[in-house]
Amino acid sequence: MGRFDIAEIDAAGLGAGSAADVFFELGMVYATGRSVPLDLVTAHKWFNIAAMRGNTEATRHRREIATEMSEGEVAAAQRAARDWLQAHQPGHCRQAA
């Protein structure tokens, strides 16, 4: 997953100081296909989460890539962001699969 490891993403999900920047960078990785296959749905998801955390640049990028996506893809990206946010709420217990 690019240069970000799971610990960094988990720390960002728990409210680390630069969480919005980490999520923005993940959006850039997937939007450009840098070190991962190009995936606009996943990029939109990370830009959405970064925007919700206050990154204004993410808002612009999310809007730009949405013009290249179908309504279904945008809806899938929004669902994925919502699911990720619900799974990473402080105090949320994860069950082993």
C-alpha positions as CSV (number, residue, x, y, z in Angstrom):
1,M,0.0,0.0,0.0
2,G,2.5,2.6,-1.1
3,R,4.8,3.9,1.6
4,F,2.2,3.9,4.4
5,D,2.0,1.0,6.7
6,I,-1.0,-0.2,8.7
7,A,0.3,1.2,12.0
8,E,0.5,4.7,10.5
9,I,-3.1,4.4,9.1
10,D,-4.4,3.1,12.4
11,A,-2.6,5.9,14.3
12,A,-4.2,8.4,11.9
13,G,-7.6,6.9,12.5
14,L,-7.2,7.3,16.2
15,G,-6.7,11.1,15.9
16,A,-3.0,11.6,15.3
17,G,-2.0,15.2,14.7
18,S,-1.5,14.8,10.9
19,A,-4.3,12.4,10.2
20,A,-5.7,14.5,7.4
21,D,-2.3,14.7,5.7
22,V,-1.9,10.9,5.9
23,F,-5.3,10.3,4.4
24,F,-4.6,13.0,1.7
25,E,-1.4,11.2,0.7
26,L,-3.2,7.9,0.5
27,G,-5.7,9.5,-1.8
28,M,-2.8,10.8,-4.0
29,V,-1.2,7.3,-4.1
30,Y,-4.4,5.8,-5.4
31,A,-5.4,8.7,-7.7
32,T,-2.0,8.6,-9.4
33,G,-1.3,4.9,-9.3
34,R,1.9,5.5,-7.4
35,S,3.1,2.2,-6.1
36,V,-0.4,0.7,-6.4
37,P,-2.8,0.2,-9.2
38,L,-4.8,3.3,-10.1
39,D,-8.1,3.2,-8.2
40,L,-10.3,6.3,-8.3
41,V,-12.9,4.7,-5.9
42,T,-10.3,4.2,-3.2
43,A,-8.7,7.6,-3.9
44,H,-12.1,9.3,-3.5
45,K,-12.6,7.4,-0.2
46,W,-9.3,8.6,1.2
47,F,-9.8,12.2,-0.1
48,N,-13.3,12.2,1.5
49,I,-11.8,11.1,4.9
50,A,-9.0,13.7,4.6
51,A,-11.6,16.4,3.8
52,M,-13.6,15.4,6.8
53,R,-10.5,15.8,8.9
54,G,-10.0,19.3,7.6
55,N,-7.7,19.0,4.5
56,T,-9.1,21.5,2.0
57,E,-6.8,20.3,-0.8
58,A,-8.5,16.9,-0.4
59,T,-11.9,18.5,-1.0
60,R,-10.7,19.9,-4.4
61,H,-9.1,16.6,-5.4
62,R,-12.2,14.6,-4.4
63,R,-14.3,16.9,-6.6
64,E,-12.0,16.6,-9.5
65,I,-11.8,12.8,-9.6
66,A,-15.6,12.5,-9.1
67,T,-16.0,14.0,-12.6
68,E,-14.2,11.0,-14.0
69,M,-16.3,8.5,-12.0
70,S,-19.8,7.1,-12.5
71,E,-22.5,7.8,-10.0
72,G,-22.2,4.2,-8.8
73,E,-18.4,4.5,-8.3
74,V,-18.9,7.7,-6.3
75,A,-21.6,6.0,-4.2
76,A,-19.2,3.1,-3.6
77,A,-16.5,5.4,-2.5
78,Q,-18.8,7.2,-0.1
79,R,-19.9,3.9,1.4
80,A,-16.3,2.8,1.8
81,A,-15.4,6.0,3.6
82,R,-18.4,5.7,5.9
83,D,-17.6,2.1,6.6
84,W,-13.9,2.9,7.3
85,L,-14.9,5.8,9.7
86,Q,-17.4,3.6,11.5
87,A,-14.8,0.8,11.9
88,H,-12.1,3.3,13.2
89,Q,-14.1,5.2,15.7
90,P,-12.4,5.6,19.1
91,G,-13.5,2.9,21.4
92,H,-14.7,0.7,18.5
93,C,-13.7,-2.9,19.2
94,R,-12.6,-5.0,16.3
95,Q,-13.5,-8.7,16.3
96,A,-11.0,-11.2,15.0
97,A,-12.1,-12.7,11.6
